[in-house]
Amino acid sequence: MNIRVKKLLQQWKLDGAIEQEGFSWNASKNNWSKAFPEDSNFIQELASEIDREDVRRICNDSKYDVKHKFLSVMIWGYGDRGYGPYRVSKMLSQEHAQSVIIQAHDLCQSGDPISAYDFLKENRIHTLGPSYGTKFMTFCTPREVGAPIYDSLISLWVREFAQKEFENVSTSSETWNSKTYTRYWHWIKEHANAFQCYPDQVELVLFRDAESKFAKSSNWANK
């Protein structure tokens, strides 16, 4: 077990196992509605402060279609970044995009996130990289199975504090790499099982640590 992860998880539990709080995205809500006018009602009905639990609930509710699930993840993921609506509209305007996210969603829902990762890797949606692809995966996968986010901050954390465990694999989050994500998935699961928590909670603890070490500012600072 990684000693730093062990200490972080022990402290997280001592502090009450606090989940990540939401953040306000009201300033960009109308921009998302303009980018996706046919989905405006769904967008406007989303909570003004969106958090992981909101997104998880949507992604596991059959009343929402996969496009709306994908949008909720992207809205949460891009936060107040002004380019979010434009970039996501470019993703979904690609002819094959919706069929790809539906297949990835179904693989995740069936409890097979590694196959979902491989499918997204082999059926690329332009501008949807591993950072945001794994965000979509994490909310569509049963929580006990887990599909932890692997983004730029997690990549920096792994490179700095888990070199030995990730020896001989790339730690980049910029390109799709099945070997890296598979190792990361198993590694996170081992720690989650040891501490009797969910894989996404281990990822959150790493994210908070990475944020404090490598990020100057963030939507989730101190959350």
ABEGO torsion letter per residue (X at the ends): XBAAAAAAAAAAAAAGGBBBBBBBAAAAAAAAAAABAAAAAAAAABBABBBAAAAAAAAABAABBAAAAAAAAAAAAAEABAAAAAAAAAAAABAAAAAAAAAAAAAAAAGBAAAAAAAAAABBBBGBBAAAAAAAAAAABBAAAEBBBBBAAAAAAAAAAAAAAABGBBABAABBBAAAAAAAAAAAAAAAAAAGBBAAAAAAAAAAAAAAAABABBAABGX
